[in-house]
Amino acid sequence: MKNWLILFLAFIPIIVMAQEKGVQFERSLSWSEVQKKAKAENKYIFVHCYTSYCGPSRYMITTIYPTEEAGSFMNDKFISIKMQLDTSAGDDAQIKSWYNTSHEIAETYSVRASPTYLVFNSDGKPVHRFIGQMQTTAEFIEKTKRSFVPANQYFVLLNEYKNGRNDSAFLHKMSIAVTEAYDTANMRSIINDYIDTQQDLFTSENLRLLGYVTETSFDRGFRVALNNPEKVNEVLGKGVAERRTHDIIIAEEIIAKYPDQEPDWKKVTAIITKKYPAQAEEVIAKAKFLYYRNKKDWNHFQFGLVNYMKKYRSKCDLQDLNGYAWMIFENCSDANCLAEAADWSKHSFQDNDEPAFIDTYANLLYKLGKKEQAITWETKAMELAPADQKNSYKETIDKMKTGKKTWN
């Protein structure tokens, strides 16, 4: 017993040291107590807003925050808290005690993405905001450092904008900042104000910014893409203009009007042909296979998609080719459809070594009964995959070798 006690006591400092290396998050304090502590210690407040199902948030929590570098930078400058925005069955008492506060803060600051990072100064006033998964600790630290520079602080810039500053250079900076903050409450007005100062809309940055505020057929970005698809695609990439416009047309003319029933395809075709004559045929063809996919009517879906691809495959980018091929793999058994999809898939990685695209091709070959070829291609995909993803490919290879299904 004595020996066990010695070993246990010897292990405690190791545990404590490991915990102290990373970012220390407060768990026992209320929001008002966090603010008081920040004031007393003259520290900023760092709030990681997340949802329980968010992969990027999990990555930050398990990979970035525990590093010694992150802890060294954060712990003497911030009182840090994690704020869950949703509710789940596994929530503990501490998370539940923050439900109301989390909801209030999310609404006050229009938090619509996970993870969102909010930074408050020692007086409890918001100064900065940014979003997204950081791949490295250095990247996280660099972005968090901007919280201390007034010229980079998002809420400082936002106040200047609301107080009437509207020169083109400032509006450009503000447009970049609002997208990095993903502040949906202010994004539309800021970006549109900036675009109003531009004579050339067909730059990569201007088209990208327009994309953030293109949601309906009344938005300027919709008309730009609808009337100038070649110019938009030349700048942003193959098929971008069509995806942007077709998705909106389908949403407005079909999904919104037929939420609970099969569309009257004859009527829909007539309306869309009148409003969008150049796009109508392709839009209807796309809308049909998407509708049947959502209805899980795989017979209509597979032939609808194959027919669509026979006409419009040349407009598809590599992501489209892979995505459509994977849809067929997961949901269809017809050999001719699988063979068509394998052809699309093969073209998706002809000029690149994207392991996920090769994986799609291998799985299609396997479903077609070409086991040895499938294993060869899946092995290549595994060799090209990042180290943390190789196990997934290995599991697929093992299923192929033992004759198990690789689809649900």
N, C-alpha and C positions, 0 to 999 in steps of 0.2 A: 504493500500500500504506500509506503514511504517513497519508493522509487517512482511509482505512478504520480504521486503528488509533486515530486521534484520536476518530472518531465512536464507536467501540466503547467506549473508555475513558470518554468523556463520558456514555455511556448507563448504565454500571454504577451510579453513585449513584442514578439514577432508579429502577432495579430494586430496589435495597436499600431506598430510602425507601418504595417501594410495599409491600414485604414487611413493613416494620416498622410500618406503619400499623395492621394488624389484630392479632388475637390470635395470639401466638406459641406454637405447639404443639411440645413436645419430641418428637423422633423417635428420638434416638440412645440414650436412657437406658432402663434396666430399671426395673421397679416399685420395687425397693429403692433404686435410685439416685435416682429421682424423690422418694422419701420423704426421703432424705438431703439432697437439694438443697433441698427445702421447709423442712426443719429448719434448715439452715445459713442460708438467706435469710429465715427467719421468714415464710414465705408459706403460704397455703392451697394445696391441690391441687384442681384442677378436672378432672373426668373426663367426657368426652363419650362415652357408650356408644351404639354405632350398629350397624346392619347394612348390608351393602354394597348392598342393594336398597331402602333406606329413602329415600323422597322427601323427607320433612321434614328428615331429617339432612343430605341434600345441600343443601337450602335453607339450613340454618344454616351449613354449611361454605362455601358459595359466596356467600352474600348477607349474612349477619349478622356472622360472625367477621372477614371482611376489612375491616370499616369502621374508620375511625380512632377513632370513639367507643368501640367494643368493645375495641380494643387499648389505648386510654388507660385504660379502667377495669380491664381484666383483667391486663395484663402486670406491673404493679408489685405486684399482690396475690396472684397465683396462679402456680403451675407448672401449665400446662395440657397435657393429653394427650388424644388420641383413641384409643378402645379399640373395635376391631371385634369383635362378638360371634359372627359367623358365619364361615364359610370360603368362599372363592370362587377360581376359577381364576386371577383376576388379582391375587391378593394378592402383595405384594412381600415381601422378606426381613424387613423390620422388622415388618410385620403378622404374619407367620408366627412370629417370635420371641416374640410376645406371646400366641399361641394359648392356652397353658396358663394364663397369668395372667388373661387375659380371661375364660376359662371359670370359673376359680376365683372371681373377683370377682363375675361374674354370678350364680353359684350362691349365694355367701355373702350377697348382698344381694337375691336374688330379682328380678333385673332381667328383666322380661318385656315391656318396651315399648321402642321405638326412635323418637326418641332419649330416653334417660334420662341425667340429669346427676347425678353423685355429687360431693359436696364433702367433702374431708377437711381437718382443721386441720393446723397445722405439725408436730404430733406423729403424724400419720398416722391419727388417729381420725376416723371418719365423723361429720359434723355435719349435713349437709343433703342433700336429694334432691328433684328435681322432674323433670317430663317435658314433652315436646311441642315443636312448632315455635313459635317466636316470630315474629310478623309484622314486628316492628320491633326495631332495636337497643335502643331505649329500654325496650321490654318485657323484653328479655333482661336488660338491666342491672338493672332493677327487681327481677326475680325472683331474680337472682343475689345481690343485696344482702342478701337475707334470710339468706344463709349466715352473716352476721356478727352477727345478732341472736339471742341465745339463746332468746328467747320465740317465735321463728319457726323455729328450726332443727328439722328433722323428727326427727332422731335423738335430740335432747334431749327433745322431746315424747314420742317413743316410749319412752324410758327411764322417764319419769314414769309413763306408762301401765302399763308392765310392773312398776313398783314399787308399783302399786296405786291410783294416783289415778283416781277414777271419778265425780267430780261431773259433773252434766249439762252444765254450761257447758264444762268441759274436754273431755268426750267429744264434744261438738259440734265443738269446734275440732279435736280429733284426727281426727274423721271426715272433715272437709274436707281436713285435711293428708294423710291416708292415700290419698285419691283423687287429690290433686294429685301425690303421690309414686308413685302406682300400685304400692303395696307389697302385692302379692297375698298374701304370706305372713301379713300381719297385718290385711288389710282386713276379712275376714269377722268376726273377733272384735270388732274395734273398732266397726264400724258396728252390729253386733247389740247390743253393750253400750249404745251410744247410743240405738238404737231402743227398747230396754227402758225407757228413762226417759221416753218420749213417750206422751202420752195421745191426741194427734191424729196419726195416720199420714198423713192426706190433705192434707198441705202439699206444695208443689212440691219443697222441699228433702228432706223425709223420703222421699217417693216416689222421688226421684232417687237418694238414697243406698241405698234398698232395691234399686233396679235393679242396683247394683254387685254385690250379693251374692245375686242371684236367678238361680240356674243350674239348679236341679232342682225337681221338684214337691214336695219336702220343705221348700223354703225358704219363709220367711214371706211374702216378696214375691210368690211365685206364688199363694198362697191369697188375698192381698189383691186382686190383679188379677183372679183367677178369680171371686171372689165379689162384687166391686164394680167391674165394668168401667166403668159410667157415671161413677162418682165419679173413678176414675183418669183416664179420658179427659178429663173436664172440667178436670182440673188439668194434665195432661201433654200433652194433644192427642189428636186423633182417631186411634183405632185402636191406641194404645200398649198398652192392656191386652191386647187380642187378640194382638198380635204377641208380647208377652212370654210369654203362656201357650201359645199355639198352637205356637210354636217349641219350647218345652220338651216339650210332649205329643208332637210329631212326633219329636223326638230320642229320647225315652225309649221310646215305643211302636212306632215304626217303624224308624228308622235303627239304633238299638242292637240291635234284634231281627232285622233283615234286612239285615245289612251287605253281603252279597254276592249277594243274590237278590231277585227281585221279591216284594214283600210278598203275603201271602195276604190280599187286600183284604176278603174276606168275614169272615175271622177277626179282622182288625184292626178292622174296623167294629164288630163285636160287642163287642170288648173296650173300645174307646174310648167307645162308646155307653153301656156300663154304668158306666164310671168318670166320664165327662164328658158326660152326656146333652145339656146345653145347647150344648156346643161341638162335638159329634161331627161333625155333617154338614159344617160349614164346615172343620173340621180335615182331614177325609178329602179333601174337594175340593181343598184347598190342597196336601196331601201328595202327591196324585196328579200334579198338573202339575209340582211340584218334582222328584218322582222321575223323571218322563219327561224333564225338562230335563237332569238330571244324567246320564241314560242316553243323551242326545242322540237320543231318539226324538221327532223334531220333529212328526210327524203327531199322535201322542197328546198331546204337550205343547200344541200350539197350540189344539186344540179343548178340552182340559182347562182351559186358562187362560181362554179365552173364556167357557166355561160357568161357571167360577168367578166371573168378573167380572159376568156377567149377574145372578147372585144376590147378590153381596157387594160390588159396586162402591161402594155408599153408605158402606161402612165404611172405604174406602181413603183415606189422606191423599194429599197432592200428590206426595210422594216415591214412594208406591206406584204411583200412576197413571203417573208418568213411568217408573219402573223396569220395570213390567210391559209398558208400551208398547215400551220399548227391547228387552226380551226378544223380543217378536214381530218387531220390525224386524230384529234380527240373525239370527234363526233360521228365519223362516217366509216363505213366498212366496204363500200362499193370499190372494187379493184380499179376500175377505170378512173374514178375520182381520186383515189389514192395515188395512182400513177401520174395524173395531172398535177396534183399537189407536190409530188416528189420533183417534178420538173421545175415548178416555181421555186421550190426550196433550193434546188441545186444552183440555180442562178443567183440566189441571194448571197452566196459566199464565194462566187467565182473569183472575185477580185479582192477578197479579204479573208481573214482567218478567224471570223467571229465564231467562237465555240458554241454559242446558243443556236446559231443558224445551222451549224453542222449537226448539232444534236437533233434538230427538227428533221433533217434529211435522214439521219440514221434511224430515227423512230419510224418514219414513213416506210423505209426499206424493210424494217423489221415487221411492220404490220402487213406488208405485201408478201411476207414469207421469205425474204432475202436475208436470212439470219447472218451468214458469214460476212456479207458486205456491210450489214448494219453494225456488227461488232467492230469491224475495221474502222468505220467512220466515227462511231461513238468513242473508240479509243483515241482517235486523233483529236476529237473534241475535248476529251479529258486532258490530254497532254497540253492543249492550248489554254485550258481554263486556269483562272487564278487558283492559288493553293487552297484558299478557303472554300472553293466550290468543287474541287476534284472528287470529293466523296459522293456527291450527288450523281456525277457521271459514272463513278464506279458502281454505284447501286444499280443504275440502269444497265450497265454491262453485265452485271451478275444476273439480272432478270433475263436478259437476252440469252445468256449462256444456258440458263436452266429452263428456258421455254416459258417463262412467266410473262403475263401481259405487262406492257409498260404504259398502258392507258387505263382509265377507269371503266 
